[in-house]
Amino acid sequence: MAAKKTVYLSKSASTLTVRKGEVQKLKTALVKVFSEYGRLKGQQRRFETALEDLCALTIKWTIPRRKLEVLHREFRGGR
């Protein structure tokens, strides 16, 4: 959607006034953006979980046991 210039209702007022319809359009657009953002973050979490599952399976096959133990310590925060 193309951006519109601000619609002034009063030239003499020091505050900016816009039409109620413009405000409603802005609110609708913001709701849509935040809704899509929430879906995107959920999809990202599901992807990361699936990737963790994949890594948990393949890490045993590709990294020698000694190095795997070091990685486990690093992932646990150095404990």
SVG drawing of the C-alpha trace seen along z (x, -y; Angstrom):
<svg xmlns="http://www.w3.org/2000/svg" viewBox="-13 -29 52 71">
<polyline fill="none" stroke="black" stroke-width="0.4" points="0.0,0.0 1.4,-3.4 2.0,-5.9 -0.2,-9.0 0.8,-12.4 -0.6,-13.5 -4.1,-14.9 -4.3,-18.1 -7.7,-19.2 -6.6,-22.5 -3.8,-24.7 -3.7,-26.9 -3.5,-24.2 -0.1,-23.4 -1.0,-19.7 -1.3,-17.3 -4.9,-16.1 -5.7,-13.2 -8.9,-11.7 -10.3,-8.8 -10.3,-6.5 -6.6,-7.0 -6.0,-6.0 -8.1,-2.9 -6.2,-1.9 -2.9,-2.3 -4.3,-0.2 -5.5,2.6 -2.1,2.6 -0.2,2.8 -2.5,5.7 -1.7,7.6 2.0,7.0 2.2,8.2 0.0,11.2 2.3,12.2 5.3,11.6 3.9,13.9 3.4,16.6 6.9,16.1 8.4,16.4 6.4,19.6 7.5,21.0 11.1,20.1 10.9,21.9 9.5,25.0 12.3,24.9 14.9,24.6 13.4,27.5 13.5,29.6 17.1,28.6 18.0,29.5 16.5,32.9 18.4,33.4 21.7,32.2 21.1,34.5 20.9,37.5 23.8,36.6 26.2,35.3 26.8,38.8 27.9,40.0 30.2,37.1 32.1,36.0 34.5,38.2 33.3,39.0 36.1,36.9 35.1,33.8 31.4,34.5 31.9,34.4 33.6,31.0 30.6,29.8 28.1,31.1 30.0,29.2 29.9,26.0 26.2,26.3 25.4,26.8 27.2,23.6 30.6,25.0 29.4,27.1"/>
</svg>
